[in-house]
Amino acid sequence: MEQWLDKTPLLGGNELREIGNLICEKRKAHGWSQNDLAGYIGSDYRVVSRHENGHGMNLESLLRYSKVFDCPIVALLPAKFHQTISAQLLDVLARVALLPEEKQNKIAAMIRAAIDLAA
């Protein structure tokens, strides 16, 4: 699941670039460099650069960005998805984003295992 969003059929290259653009806009609105943002998400500026260019994004990264920017995950998704994403799923993701990182990682591992079983 490392590249989960890259493998999601609804999200092609254009959508991933749009997510990257939204992350870049939010970062700049906060007056942060890529290095600053990388520190806040516990990563490296090269990872932020890849994400802003629409590469290497996964659900865990999106959760970290939403937490750092203090916004719902849907705010980081292309506008065309705002109407199609289940309100229940958004509620669950918002609740997961509020949990400590250790618990978020455990939930992500369970989700990965469930996806592997379903495949």
N, C-alpha and C positions, 0 to 999 in steps of 0.2 A: 504493500500500500504506500510505499515511499513516494511514488509519483501518482497517487490516487487521482488527483484532479486532472493530470495529464491523460489518464486513461478513461475518464468519464465521457461517455458518448455525447452528452449535451455540451461539453466544453471543448471546443476545438482551439486551434491556435489563436484565432481572433478573440475569443472569449478570455483566454488566459492572458493575452496582452492587455485586454480591457481591465482585468483584475489587477494586473501589474501597474497600469496607469492610475487606477484608483488608489492603490497603495502609495505610489509616488506622489500623487496629489495630496494625500493626507499627510505624508511625511513632510512635504514642503510647507504645508499649511501650519505645521507645528514648528517649522524652522529647524528641522533636524537634518543632519547629513545621513547618508546611508550607514556610515559607521555608528552614528548615534542610535539609529533605529535598530541596527544589528545588536547593539548592547542591550537595548530594551527587550528584544525578543530572545536574547541569549544565543546569538549566532554570530556570523562573520559578515562583513560588508559585502563580500562576494556573493553570499546567499541572497541578501537583499537585492543586489544588482540583478541576479538571475530571476528572482521573483518579479521584480519591476519590469523585466524584459519578457515576462510570460513563460518562464521555464522553471521546472523543479518544484512547483507548488503542490502542497498536499494539505489535507484537512487540518492536521495539527498546526501547520504554519498559519493557515487562515484563522484558526482559533487564537493563536498568539497575537497576530496583527489586530484582531478585533478587540482583544483584551488591552493591548497597548494603546490603541486609538480610542478605547472606551466607546465602541460602537457595535451594533449587532452585525453578525456575519453577512447578512443580506446587504448591508451598506457597502461591502467589498465585492459584491457580485454584479455582473452586468445587469442593467435595468430591465432587459427583456426577461430575466428570471424572477423579478420581484413578484409578479403575479402568479407564477407557476409553482413556486416552492410552497410546500405544505406548511400552513401555520403551525401545525403540531410539531413538525420537524424543526422549524425555527425556534420554537419554544424549548424543545429539548436541547438544541445546540446552545441556546443562550444560557440555559441552566448549567450545562457542562462547562461553558466558558467561565462560570463563576466559581467552579471548584478549584481546589489547589492543583497545581501542575501534576503532582504525583497521581492524583485520582483521575485527571484528564488522560494521562498516559495509560492508566489501567483500562479506562473505558475505550480508548482508541485501540488498544490491543484486543479487547473483546470484540469490537466491531470488525477489526481485520480478520480475526478468527471466524466470525460469523460469515463474512463475505467469502472467505476461503472455503468454508463448508458448503455454501450455496453455489459456488462456481462449478 
